[in-house]
Amino acid sequence: GEAWNFGPSEDENINVESLIKSLRQYWNELDYKLCSQEGYHEETFLNLDCSKARNRLMWKPVFNIDKSLEMTANWYRSYYEHGEVITEQQLKYYVQQAREQKLLWTK
């Protein structure tokens, strides 16, 4: 087995605070608190190296960062506010969008 990273395009990476603020566009009830970095492992800027997936699998993201955050917020909101798991619905939508983009893995 090997580790693989799948994430946004390099030009769409954002810092952690911007990510949380963007999530709030899709889920107003999301609450967060900024803390000093002392004693915390996470960095202010997280970055996934997806080059292995791009080069070896010819993979690319289906969604841009905004759509990815919208889908993530919708999943959590659906679960926490209604007790509904919408994973299957979202996966079907993801595959549909990938097919419309004619991504290699959808053939």
N, C-alpha and C positions, 0 to 999 in steps of 0.2 A: 504494500500500500504506500501511497504517496500523499503528501499534503497538497491541496489545491486552494487557491484564493480566487474568488469571483466577486467583483465589486464594480464600482463606477469607473468610467474612463479616467485616466490620469488628470485630464483637464477639468474634471468635475469634483475632485477631492475638495472637501471643506473641513474647517476646524470643528471640534466637538461642540462648542457653543453655538456656532451657526447651524449645525445639524439639528440641535434641540430646538432652536428658535424656528427653523423651517418646519419641523414636525408640528409645532403649535399651530401653523397655518391650517393643518388638516385635523387637529384635535385640540381645540381651545382649552379643554380641561386638563391637559398635560401640565404638570407642575414640576419645577426643577429648582435646584438651589446651587448657586455657584460656590465652590469651595476653593480654598487655597490649594495649591498643588502639593504642599508638603504632606508626606505620608501617603500619597495616592500613587498607584502604579501607572494609571492611564496618562497619556500625554495629551496636550491640548490639541495636537493634530495627529490623527490616526490615518495611516495610509496602508492599503493592501497592495502588495505587488502581485498583479494579475498577469504578468508577462508570460508565465509558464502556460496558463490557460489560453492566452491569446496565440502564442506561438505553436504550441503542440496540439491544441484542439481547434484552432481557428475560431475561438470563442470571442464574442463581444457582447456587451450589455444589451438587453432588449429595451430597457427603460433608461431614461436620463435620471439624474439625481432627484429631481422634483417628483417625477412619477414614482420612483422607488420609495421616497419618503411618504408620499400619499398612500401607496399600497400598504406600507408598514403601519402607518397610523390607522388606516381603516381596519386592518386586522386586529390590532390591539384594542381599538375602540369597540369593535364588534364583540370581542371576547369579554372585555371588562364591563361594558355597559349593558350587554344583552346576553352574555354567556354563550354566544354563537362562535363556532370555529368556521371561518370562511376559507380555509386553506385550499380545499378542492376547487372552489369557485375561482379563487385567484390564480391557481395553477393553470386552469383551463384558459383564463384570460391571457396569462403570460404566454402560453403556447400559441394561442391565436395571434397575438401580436408578433411573436417571433416568425410565424408562418407568413404573415403579411409583409414582414421585412425580408422574407426569403433567406433566412439564416440557414447555414449549411446543415446544422443538426436536425432541422425540421423536415428534411426530405425523406 
